[in-house]
């Protein structure tokens, strides 16, 4: 995959392609502050210091995955739906290419079965109380071989799951088209409901770990901002807006 492949598939879209970057998010955030149009995208073949949620890293070896950041300019009222649209666009792209058992683990991990294939990270830029926009980082494992590694039980790539090769530029083009379609639905009930239907977390016994502490109980439901509501063993409900979720079974 190179700039010429992407040029042919992303006609009319502003994009910047790099053979290697520390993080597509860093480039996208700078471009966002310098009048990048909504829908512009930064793509890297290799990412050496990518960021995930809760400070986790996301490394993209050359030629093995998708690492990109899309620039969006939503209204403040629709910020809580940005993660939803990213995870949904990934999930539906994986459906399109024939991936099995695609679901979303709250809030934004896309999985095949029980293993993670993709993560989504929105970073918001403000100027005082004025919203400038969002850089939405997306990583998708395409051909990374996790077998025989510590990640073999929890991570998966698209090509091994399908048993065949895929063209990364085609995956990117389909993913970005999906992002455009869902970006046009920000704030709509259809977007929220489509994301909610994909969640594999609801009804599960979960442990949510975040800087404010740990909550354990049953994941009861999500509200329209995307927050997860967990009922602890004593029956108290906890509203969780961020955190790492560990799933330990069904109630």
N, C-alpha and C positions, 0 to 999 in steps of 0.2 A: 504494500500500500504506500502510495506517495502522493505528492501534491497534484500530479496530473490525473491520477485515478479519482481523487476527490473533486477536482475541478469539473470533471465530466458528470459527476453524480450530484453535485451541490450547486448546480447552475443557478445563479441569481442570489445565492446566500453569501454574505460576508464571512470569510473564514481565514484563519491563520493556521498553517501546518508546520510542525517542527519534528525533526527526526528524534530529538531528545530534549527534554525539559525537566527541571526539578519538579514543577507542578503546573499543570494547565490552569489551575485556579489563580495562581499569582499573575499570570499573563492576562487572564480574563478580567481580573479585578482592576488591573491598570487600564485596560482597554475600556472597561465600563466607565471609569472616571474620565475618559477622554472621548466621549460621544460615540461609542460603538452603538450600532443599531440593535434593536431588540431582535433576537434570533441569531445574532452573530455567534460564531463558535470557534474555540481554540482546540486544536487536536494535536496530540503527540503520539509518535510511534513508541517512544520509550518515556517513562516517567520515573524519576529516581527518588523523589521525595514527596509523593502525593499525600494528601490528607484525607482521613476518614472522620467519621463522627467520634466524639468524645476523645479527640486527640490521637486516634489510631492512625497508623500509616497505611498507604496503599501504593505498593510498588508495581510498576508495569514493565516487565522485561521487553526488550525489542521484539516486535513482530508477533506478540502472543496475546494481546488484549486490546481493548478500546479504552482510551483515556481522553476525555474531552470535557470542556466546560462551555456551557451555553449562557449567553447573556440575555437576561429578561428584564423587562421594565414594567412590573405589575403595579397595581395600586396597593396602598398599605392594607386595605381591607382584605386583600387576597393573598397576603404573604403566607398564611398558614397552609395554603393549598399548593405551594410550590413543590414541596417534597412529594406530595401525592402525584402530581402530574409527571414528575421525573420517574418515580417507581412504576407508574402505570405505563408510560411509554416504553420503558425497558421490558416490562412483562409482556406487553402486546407484541413487541418486536420479537421476543423469544418465541411466542406462539407462532408468529408468522413463519419463522424458520424451522418450526417443527419440534421445538424443545418440549420435553414431557414434564408434567406436574409442576407448572409454574405457579408460584404464589409469592405474596409479600409478607415478610415478617415485620411486624410493627417496629419502627415507623417506615423504614425505607430500604430494608435489605430484600433483594429479589432472590428467590431460591428455586432450585430444581429439587423437588423432594425435600429432603432435610438439609441440603447443602447450599451454601451461598454462592451465587454466580455474579452478583452485582451489588454495588452500593451507590447511594446518592447523597450528595452533600451540598446544601444551599448556603451561600455566604452572602449576607446582606450589606450593602454600602449605604451609609447615611451621610448627609451633610447637615449637621445640626439636627433639626426635626424633619428635614426633607428627605424622602426616600429617593436615592439615586437609581438603585436597581439591585439585581441579584445575579451572582455568578453561580450557576447550578452545575456542580461537578458530578460526572458520571463515570464509573469504571465498570467494565464488563469483561469477565474472563472468557477468552475465545479458545486458545489452544494451550494454556498453561497446564502442565502435567503435575497434578498434586499427588499422584499415586506414590506410595512409599515415603511420604513426608508427614510431618506432624499435622499438616492441614488436610490430609487425605480424607478424613472423616467429616470435615466441615466445609470444604470448598470444592467447587466443581467448575469445569469449563464447558463451553458450548460444543466444540467439536468432538471431544470424547463422549459427551452425552448423546450426540446425534450419530456418531460413528462415521462422520464424513467432514470434509473441509467446507468452510464458508468463506466468502469474500468479505473482509472487514469493512471495506468501503461501502458495500451493499448494506451491511448491518447498520453502519453509521447513517446512511441516507434514509433508511426506513425509520430508524430511531428519531432522527430530527424531524421527519414528517409527522410522526406521532406526537412529538413535543409541540409542534406548531398547532396541531389540532386540539390538544388538551389546553394549551395556553389560551386559546380562544374561548375556552369554557371555564376559566378561572372564576371561582365563586359560585358556580352553578351546582345544583344538587346532583346532576348526572355525573359530574367528575367525582364528587365525594362518594356517591353510591358505588361507582365502578371501583374505586380504590378500596372501599370497605368490603366489597364482595371478594376481593383478592386476598384479604388478610387471613393468614393461617393462625394468627395468635389468639383470636377470640375463642373463648371457651376453654382455653388451656390454663394450667397452673403455671404461673410465671414468677420469676424473681427479677425485679427491675432495680438496677444499680445506677445511681446518679450521684453527683456531688452532694446533694441534699440528704442522702441516706439510701436505705434499701427498703423496698416494698415487696412483700410476697403475698400471693393470693391468686384468685381467678380473674383472668382478663375478661371482664363482663361486656364492655362495649366501647366504642369510640364516639366522641362528639364531633360536631361539624367543623371544629378547628383542627381535628386530627389528634386530640389528646386521648390517651388511653385511661379507662377507668378500671381499677383493680379492686376487687372485694377481698379484704384480708380474712383470716380464719375467724375473727371476732365479728364479722359482718360489716365492718366499717369500709366505706368506699374512699378510694384515693384517686385523685386526678393526676396523671403523670404526663408531662409535656415533653420530656426527653429522658433518655437513659439507655443503658444496655440491657437487653431482655434475654434472660435464660429461661427456656421452656422445659418443664419437667414432667409434663403429662397432661391428660385430659381429666377434668373434674369427674 
